[in-house]
Amino acid sequence: MVEKKYITIARCGLACEVCKHFNQECLGCEKENELNSRCLIFNCAEGKNIRYCTQCQEFPCKLMVGLSKAYCPVYSEIKLK
């Protein structure tokens, strides 16, 4: 039997696995925001009770314009170290 691998997708739509810090210094969008509540995009989606920003009627909004991996508060914090 082939083991299925699931990809972790952040609320903003970025795939956590493309980041070299995932599972080392970063636990992924869900866990990091559960522990620290740092991401504006995560908090917005959570407040609207949607899983991903693409499900929002306002997508793409001003929070999403120009989004890159460097936006992630955890990734940015790691880069500053």
N, C-alpha and C positions, 0 to 999 in steps of 0.2 A: 504494500500500500504506500502511495506517495504522500508524504507529509505536506499539508498545505501551509504556505507562509502568508501571513497577513501583513499588509503594509499599514503603518500608522499614518493617518492623515490628520493634520491639524485643522482646527475650525476654519482657518483662512484658506485651506486647500493645499498647503505645502506638504510634501511627503517627508515625514521625519527621517526616514532611512537615508535620504540623500545628504543629510547633515552628519559630518564626521563626529559630532559630539553626542549624537543620540545614543542612549544606553550607557554612556560613559560619564559625561558631566551633565547631561540633560535627560530627564525621564520622559520627555514628550509633552505635548500640549496639555493633555488632560491632567496628568499628574502634577506638572509644574504649576498649573493654575489652581489646582486643588490645594496645593501647599502654599503658594505665594500670591496668587491672584494678580499677576503682573501684566497680562496682555490685554490691551484695549479691544482688539478684535475678538478675542475669546470672550471677554466680558459682554461685548455687544451681542454676539451670537447667542450666548447663554441667556441674556436678558430677553431676547426675542424667541427663546425656546426653539432654536433651529440647530441642526447638527453641523451644517457647513454654510459658509457665507453665500455660496451659489444658490442656496434655497431662499435667500432674502429677496423681497420685492424691490429693495433699494440697491441691489447688486448691479454694477460695482459702485460702491460709495466712496466718499473721500478717504476713508480709512484704508481702502483697498488699492487706490490709485498708486502706482509705483511700488507696490509690495515686492519685497525680495526677502531672501533668507536672512539678510542682515537686519531686517526689521525686528525679528523675533527678540523679545527682551532677554531671554535666556542666552541666545546665541550672541547677542551684543555684549552682554555681561562677561561671557567667557572670553570673547575677543579682547576685552579691556584688561584682562588679567595678565 
